[in-house]
Amino acid sequence: MNLPTTPFDFQRCLEACAMGERSALQALYDHEGARLLGVARRIARDDATAEDIVHDAFIRIWTRANTFDPARGSARGWIYSLTRHLALNFIRDTRRESALDEAALADIAALAPYHDDMVLLTDSAKVHRCLDKLEPAPRTCIVHAYVDGCSHAEIARLLGRPLGTVKAWIKRSLNALRECMG
């Protein structure tokens, strides 16, 4: 017999972290740590650096949980946005152009405004139904951008498509997903 599973309550965990409940931070780490590491790894392109970024992200989650505002977005989106921003800041601060050129960094930064929307939706059945309504190539772009953490330039290279086409597909697809989810 399959028992229904209760969805993970990110907001409750952040509220508990804000009240000093260490078990809530541990629960967040256990639930999302590996995925956050994947996001950091895609941006930093270095395992040790990605681990440091995630470590710093969890310190910030712990110390800034009280600043989370549910009116501005989802708790899960806040956690991912915080991690992503730390990784982007690390890249900018250390000037790792050898691993990531300026154009690719700009592409990653251009994706940031949409990241919270996608993180909020990644586990829901509704988003999967909405994704299924997209054409295959634009859907692949969305998955590469928000699941794999690829920049626009990386997606263009992966698919062998012009950068402008990839950017347009992502923009139109995000609009279609927002409308479908609405």
Backbone as CSV, one residue per row, in Angstrom:
resi,resn,N_x,N_y,N_z,CA_x,CA_y,CA_z,C_x,C_y,C_z
1,MET,0.834,-1.165,0.000,0.000,0.000,0.000,0.891,1.245,0.000
2,ASN,0.614,2.167,-0.904,1.362,3.416,-0.958,0.675,4.455,-0.093
3,LEU,1.408,4.952,0.882,0.867,5.997,1.734,1.163,7.343,1.100
4,PRO,0.214,8.288,1.187,0.485,9.611,0.609,1.620,10.284,1.379
5,THR,2.477,10.964,0.627,3.578,11.662,1.272,3.209,13.121,1.467
6,THR,3.633,13.663,2.575,3.392,15.065,2.865,4.491,15.885,2.207
7,PRO,4.130,16.927,1.475,5.165,17.752,0.849,6.035,18.423,1.914
8,PHE,7.283,18.607,1.593,8.226,19.245,2.511,7.800,20.692,2.714
9,ASP,7.750,21.152,3.938,7.298,22.502,4.270,8.507,23.424,4.458
10,PHE,8.950,24.021,3.371,10.107,24.902,3.395,9.845,26.122,4.273
11,GLN,8.665,26.684,4.157,8.354,27.882,4.929,8.394,27.581,6.423
12,ARG,7.831,26.472,6.838,7.854,26.092,8.256,9.300,25.918,8.727
13,CYS,10.142,25.326,7.891,11.550,25.149,8.267,12.246,26.490,8.436
14,LEU,11.983,27.433,7.538,12.601,28.754,7.678,12.103,29.454,8.941
15,GLU,10.815,29.329,9.214,10.268,29.927,10.435,10.926,29.311,11.668
16,ALA,11.128,28.009,11.647,11.768,27.328,12.769,13.233,27.749,12.892
17,CYS,13.927,27.912,11.761,15.313,28.398,11.800,15.355,29.784,12.427
18,ALA,14.418,30.636,12.067,14.369,31.986,12.620,14.168,31.960,14.133
19,MET,13.551,30.898,14.639,13.339,30.749,16.085,14.474,29.971,16.752
20,GLY,15.517,29.623,15.985,16.676,28.968,16.549,16.599,27.457,16.649
21,GLU,15.710,26.838,15.903,15.567,25.380,15.939,16.557,24.742,14.961
22,ARG,17.636,24.220,15.515,18.698,23.627,14.683,18.198,22.434,13.869
23,SER,17.237,21.705,14.398,16.725,20.541,13.673,16.069,20.960,12.354
24,ALA,15.541,22.174,12.296,14.937,22.668,11.055,15.999,22.898,9.992
25,LEU,17.137,23.449,10.413,18.235,23.648,9.457,18.739,22.297,8.958
26,GLN,18.844,21.327,9.855,19.272,19.990,9.463,18.282,19.375,8.477
27,ALA,16.991,19.574,8.727,15.966,19.047,7.819,16.086,19.686,6.434
28,LEU,16.322,20.999,6.398,16.524,21.680,5.115,17.746,21.122,4.391
29,TYR,18.822,20.951,5.135,20.044,20.423,4.535,19.816,19.009,3.995
30,ASP,19.186,18.168,4.804,18.925,16.790,4.372,18.046,16.751,3.128
31,HIS,17.081,17.654,3.056,16.115,17.636,1.950,16.664,18.277,0.672
32,GLU,17.402,19.383,0.796,17.801,20.160,-0.389,19.303,20.288,-0.593
33,GLY,20.108,19.841,0.350,21.554,20.041,0.256,22.162,19.550,-1.042
34,ALA,21.801,18.361,-1.459,22.390,17.798,-2.690,21.991,18.602,-3.922
35,ARG,20.745,19.037,-3.977,20.294,19.831,-5.132,20.955,21.216,-5.132
36,LEU,21.077,21.815,-3.954,21.768,23.106,-3.878,23.232,22.967,-4.278
37,LEU,23.837,21.863,-3.908,25.218,21.611,-4.315,25.305,21.520,-5.840
38,GLY,24.319,20.910,-6.462,24.289,20.824,-7.924,24.200,22.197,-8.571
39,VAL,23.382,23.070,-8.010,23.268,24.436,-8.532,24.602,25.160,-8.394
40,ALA,25.195,25.082,-7.211,26.482,25.754,-6.973,27.575,25.179,-7.863
41,ARG,27.555,23.870,-8.069,28.580,23.207,-8.893,28.480,23.666,-10.350
42,ARG,27.248,23.822,-10.850,27.079,24.264,-12.245,27.632,25.672,-12.447
43,ILE,27.512,26.512,-11.440,27.975,27.893,-11.564,29.475,27.985,-11.288
44,ALA,29.926,27.375,-10.199,31.331,27.493,-9.798,32.253,26.589,-10.600
45,ARG,31.716,25.495,-11.111,32.484,24.538,-11.911,33.672,23.939,-11.146
46,ASP,33.477,23.799,-9.847,34.524,23.245,-9.001,33.846,22.664,-7.758
47,ASP,34.101,21.389,-7.488,33.418,20.718,-6.380,33.703,21.365,-5.028
48,ALA,34.963,21.633,-4.749,35.318,22.203,-3.440,34.697,23.586,-3.269
49,THR,34.732,24.388,-4.305,34.133,25.716,-4.246,32.632,25.612,-4.061
50,ALA,32.002,24.704,-4.780,30.556,24.509,-4.648,30.193,24.101,-3.219
51,GLU,30.996,23.231,-2.628,30.738,22.820,-1.241,30.858,24.017,-0.300
52,ASP,31.843,24.881,-0.532,31.992,26.087,0.288,30.796,27.018,0.123
53,ILE,30.321,27.150,-1.097,29.174,28.012,-1.366,27.943,27.490,-0.637
54,VAL,27.711,26.187,-0.711,26.542,25.611,-0.032,26.690,25.758,1.485
55,HIS,27.890,25.562,1.991,28.140,25.767,3.422,27.761,27.199,3.814
56,ASP,28.266,28.164,3.036,27.951,29.567,3.303,26.460,29.836,3.162
57,ALA,25.827,29.180,2.198,24.386,29.367,2.004,23.617,28.911,3.247
58,PHE,23.991,27.776,3.808,23.277,27.299,4.988,23.553,28.170,6.211
59,ILE,24.727,28.766,6.287,24.979,29.726,7.359,24.061,30.929,7.193
60,ARG,23.938,31.402,5.968,23.051,32.547,5.717,21.588,32.188,5.923
61,ILE,21.201,30.990,5.524,19.827,30.554,5.773,19.557,30.615,7.277
62,TRP,20.493,30.110,8.058,20.348,30.082,9.515,20.282,31.494,10.098
63,THR,21.191,32.364,9.636,21.276,33.694,10.238,20.278,34.692,9.666
64,ARG,19.738,34.403,8.501,18.818,35.362,7.864,17.422,34.806,7.633
65,ALA,17.118,33.682,8.211,15.785,33.091,8.010,14.683,34.057,8.408
66,ASN,14.961,34.900,9.385,13.947,35.860,9.835,13.657,36.938,8.797
67,THR,14.480,37.051,7.760,14.241,38.055,6.714,13.374,37.517,5.579
68,PHE,13.095,36.214,5.594,12.252,35.644,4.534,10.859,36.252,4.627
69,ASP,10.347,36.689,3.478,9.012,37.286,3.398,8.178,36.482,2.402
70,PRO,7.203,35.706,2.891,6.399,34.878,1.980,5.612,35.687,0.956
71,ALA,5.417,36.973,1.207,4.713,37.811,0.238,5.562,38.054,-1.009
72,ARG,6.881,37.842,-0.891,7.781,38.102,-2.014,8.121,36.853,-2.812
73,GLY,7.708,35.683,-2.349,8.007,34.454,-3.069,8.007,33.262,-2.143
74,SER,8.324,32.118,-2.705,8.304,30.879,-1.938,9.548,30.746,-1.075
75,ALA,9.431,29.981,-0.016,10.575,29.718,0.857,11.645,28.944,0.094
76,ARG,11.233,27.986,-0.695,12.206,27.215,-1.471,12.912,28.116,-2.482
77,GLY,12.169,28.980,-3.111,12.766,29.927,-4.053,13.771,30.837,-3.366
78,TRP,13.462,31.261,-2.147,14.366,32.120,-1.378,15.682,31.394,-1.111
79,ILE,15.601,30.128,-0.735,16.785,29.323,-0.434,17.652,29.164,-1.688
80,TYR,17.009,28.853,-2.807,17.762,28.676,-4.050,18.336,29.999,-4.541
81,SER,17.567,31.056,-4.412,18.042,32.363,-4.845,19.261,32.779,-4.032
82,LEU,19.205,32.568,-2.736,20.329,32.885,-1.860,21.578,32.112,-2.289
83,THR,21.433,30.832,-2.540,22.563,29.996,-2.951,23.103,30.438,-4.308
84,ARG,22.215,30.671,-5.224,22.613,31.087,-6.565,23.361,32.420,-6.523
85,HIS,22.854,33.369,-5.730,23.509,34.673,-5.627,24.890,34.542,-5.000
86,LEU,25.031,33.701,-4.000,26.354,33.478,-3.409,27.325,32.932,-4.455
87,ALA,26.853,31.983,-5.246,27.712,31.394,-6.277,28.089,32.436,-7.328
88,LEU,27.123,33.215,-7.780,27.414,34.258,-8.768,28.380,35.298,-8.197
89,ASN,28.169,35.676,-6.947,29.068,36.636,-6.317,30.475,36.068,-6.196
90,PHE,30.578,34.795,-5.892,31.894,34.177,-5.815,32.605,34.264,-7.161
91,ILE,31.879,33.941,-8.221,32.472,33.990,-9.566,32.927,35.407,-9.879
92,ARG,32.091,36.383,-9.601,32.457,37.775,-9.874,33.647,38.209,-9.027
93,ASP,33.608,37.858,-7.747,34.655,38.313,-6.829,36.009,37.698,-7.133
94,THR,36.035,36.485,-7.590,37.314,35.826,-7.832,37.769,35.933,-9.276
95,ARG,36.936,36.529,-10.111,37.307,36.732,-11.514,37.791,35.458,-12.183
96,ARG,36.929,34.453,-12.142,37.304,33.157,-12.700,36.942,33.086,-14.185
97,GLU,37.441,34.065,-14.956,37.120,34.089,-16.377,37.588,32.842,-17.113
98,SER,38.601,32.189,-16.601,39.074,30.992,-17.289,38.025,29.888,-17.268
99,ALA,37.209,29.850,-16.235,36.169,28.830,-16.148,34.855,29.307,-16.746
100,LEU,34.638,30.611,-16.731,33.350,31.122,-17.172,33.566,32.509,-17.767
101,ASP,33.364,32.652,-19.074,33.612,33.947,-19.685,32.518,34.944,-19.321
102,GLU,32.767,36.221,-19.574,31.836,37.281,-19.182,30.460,37.112,-19.823
103,ALA,30.417,36.655,-21.068,29.123,36.475,-21.735,28.304,35.404,-21.030
104,ALA,28.940,34.319,-20.639,28.231,33.257,-19.935,27.765,33.739,-18.568
105,LEU,28.573,34.525,-17.879,28.186,35.080,-16.591,26.968,35.983,-16.749
106,ALA,26.951,36.777,-17.808,25.802,37.638,-18.068,24.555,36.796,-18.341
107,ASP,24.719,35.688,-19.062,23.590,34.805,-19.332,23.046,34.203,-18.046
108,ILE,23.939,33.784,-17.144,23.496,33.221,-15.868,22.748,34.280,-15.073
109,ALA,23.292,35.477,-15.018,22.641,36.558,-14.278,21.284,36.891,-14.894
110,ALA,21.174,36.780,-16.216,19.901,37.066,-16.883,18.827,36.060,-16.500
111,LEU,19.222,34.850,-16.143,18.262,33.832,-15.730,17.764,34.044,-14.306
112,ALA,18.521,34.758,-13.495,18.217,34.884,-12.071,16.796,35.364,-11.775
113,PRO,16.231,36.356,-12.495,14.884,36.792,-12.148,13.826,35.700,-12.299
114,TYR,14.087,34.717,-13.125,13.110,33.667,-13.347,13.327,32.464,-12.442
115,HIS,14.484,32.413,-11.782,14.852,31.222,-11.022,13.860,30.914,-9.911
116,ASP,13.434,31.926,-9.149,12.515,31.692,-8.044,11.211,31.076,-8.529
117,ASP,10.716,31.553,-9.669,9.476,30.994,-10.211,9.629,29.518,-10.518
118,MET,10.758,29.146,-11.113,10.946,27.749,-11.500,11.181,26.854,-10.296
119,VAL,11.947,27.335,-9.321,12.205,26.521,-8.134,10.904,26.226,-7.421
120,LEU,10.037,27.221,-7.331,8.751,27.053,-6.674,7.954,25.923,-7.305
121,LEU,8.119,25.751,-8.583,7.279,24.829,-9.326,7.874,23.455,-9.585
122,THR,9.157,23.246,-9.350,9.830,22.062,-9.856,9.258,20.743,-9.379
123,ASP,8.686,20.658,-8.199,8.210,19.384,-7.697,6.717,19.149,-7.926
124,SER,6.013,20.085,-8.469,4.568,19.924,-8.573,4.159,19.206,-9.852
125,ALA,3.082,18.465,-9.728,2.542,17.759,-10.892,2.034,18.759,-11.928
126,LYS,1.518,19.886,-11.442,0.967,20.884,-12.355,2.040,21.432,-13.297
127,VAL,3.235,21.685,-12.768,4.279,22.213,-13.642,4.672,21.179,-14.690
128,HIS,4.653,19.918,-14.321,4.979,18.882,-15.303,3.937,18.843,-16.420
129,ARG,2.677,19.016,-16.054,1.630,19.076,-17.087,1.846,20.294,-17.980
130,CYS,2.207,21.413,-17.370,2.439,22.631,-18.147,3.684,22.495,-19.022
131,LEU,4.720,21.891,-18.494,5.924,21.655,-19.292,5.623,20.768,-20.491
132,ASP,4.767,19.780,-20.283,4.406,18.873,-21.374,3.698,19.588,-22.520
133,LYS,3.123,20.751,-22.244,2.434,21.522,-23.283,3.407,22.300,-24.179
134,LEU,4.646,22.451,-23.710,5.646,23.175,-24.503,6.176,22.291,-25.623
135,GLU,6.650,22.924,-26.677,7.327,22.199,-27.745,8.610,21.592,-27.172
136,PRO,9.099,20.485,-27.756,10.268,19.804,-27.186,11.524,20.667,-27.022
137,ALA,11.898,21.429,-28.037,13.144,22.213,-27.943,13.051,23.293,-26.860
138,PRO,11.979,24.099,-26.813,11.877,25.078,-25.722,11.805,24.413,-24.342
139,ARG,11.118,23.288,-24.256,11.038,22.562,-22.976,12.442,22.121,-22.546
140,THR,13.245,21.641,-23.492,14.611,21.232,-23.193,15.424,22.426,-22.684
141,CYS,15.219,23.600,-23.272,15.922,24.810,-22.817,15.568,25.120,-21.362
142,ILE,14.296,25.035,-21.029,13.847,25.313,-19.662,14.482,24.320,-18.689
143,VAL,14.493,23.060,-19.040,15.065,22.028,-18.169,16.567,22.271,-17.993
144,HIS,17.266,22.560,-19.089,18.699,22.834,-18.972,18.955,24.059,-18.089
145,ALA,18.123,25.084,-18.227,18.339,26.313,-17.460,18.023,26.137,-15.980
146,TYR,16.913,25.481,-15.663,16.433,25.479,-14.282,16.675,24.186,-13.529
147,VAL,16.944,23.128,-14.212,17.278,21.882,-13.519,18.786,21.696,-13.543
148,ASP,19.393,21.904,-14.706,20.834,21.696,-14.850,21.649,22.938,-14.513
149,GLY,21.001,24.103,-14.458,21.720,25.327,-14.121,22.564,25.888,-15.244
150,CYS,22.249,25.555,-16.480,23.032,26.029,-17.626,22.704,27.483,-17.954
151,SER,23.689,28.194,-18.467,23.470,29.550,-18.957,22.843,29.470,-20.350
152,HIS,22.370,30.613,-20.835,21.820,30.654,-22.200,22.866,30.198,-23.213
153,ALA,24.090,30.693,-23.046,25.164,30.347,-23.991,25.455,28.846,-23.966
154,GLU,25.460,28.263,-22.768,25.701,26.823,-22.662,24.587,26.027,-23.345
155,ILE,23.363,26.466,-23.159,22.227,25.773,-23.794,22.333,25.879,-25.310
156,ALA,22.678,27.055,-25.794,22.832,27.243,-27.246,23.884,26.281,-27.794
157,ARG,24.995,26.148,-27.071,26.042,25.221,-27.513,25.546,23.773,-27.448
158,LEU,24.870,23.418,-26.367,24.374,22.046,-26.214,23.407,21.654,-27.329
159,LEU,22.533,22.594,-27.692,21.506,22.300,-28.692,21.928,22.652,-30.115
160,GLY,23.066,23.332,-30.249,23.504,23.740,-31.580,22.557,24.759,-32.198
161,ARG,22.013,25.636,-31.381,21.065,26.662,-31.834,21.640,28.042,-31.572
162,PRO,21.183,29.049,-32.306,21.650,30.414,-32.058,21.244,30.880,-30.655
163,LEU,22.099,31.684,-30.049,21.858,32.190,-28.712,20.532,32.952,-28.632
164,GLY,20.254,33.781,-29.621,19.000,34.546,-29.636,17.775,33.653,-29.650
165,THR,17.853,32.543,-30.373,16.747,31.591,-30.421,16.512,30.983,-29.045
166,VAL,17.585,30.586,-28.388,17.473,29.984,-27.057,16.870,30.987,-26.075
167,LYS,17.344,32.233,-26.105,16.808,33.255,-25.209,15.316,33.477,-25.464
168,ALA,14.936,33.519,-26.720,13.521,33.721,-27.052,12.680,32.539,-26.596
169,TRP,13.158,31.321,-26.818,12.424,30.134,-26.373,12.220,30.154,-24.862
170,ILE,13.267,30.501,-24.123,13.161,30.521,-22.664,12.163,31.585,-22.220
171,LYS,12.261,32.764,-22.792,11.346,33.848,-22.408,9.896,33.473,-22.701
172,ARG,9.635,32.981,-23.919,8.259,32.603,-24.278,7.770,31.428,-23.431
173,SER,8.654,30.484,-23.174,8.273,29.314,-22.387,7.944,29.685,-20.956
174,LEU,8.718,30.585,-20.375,8.420,31.032,-19.009,7.081,31.746,-18.945
175,ASN,6.800,32.565,-19.958,5.500,33.232,-20.009,4.375,32.211,-20.135
176,ALA,4.577,31.203,-20.979,3.561,30.160,-21.151,3.374,29.368,-19.856
177,LEU,4.467,29.090,-19.155,4.363,28.355,-17.892,3.636,29.175,-16.839
178,ARG,3.945,30.454,-16.766,3.244,31.324,-15.800,1.740,31.336,-16.098
179,GLU,1.397,31.451,-17.378,-0.012,31.478,-17.768,-0.691,30.146,-17.446
180,CYS,-0.018,29.067,-17.763,-0.568,27.726,-17.501,-0.749,27.491,-16.004
181,MET,0.228,27.963,-15.207,0.183,27.750,-13.769,-0.829,28.657,-13.088
182,GLY,-1.133,29.807,-13.763,-1.995,30.826,-13.179,-3.316,30.311,-12.814
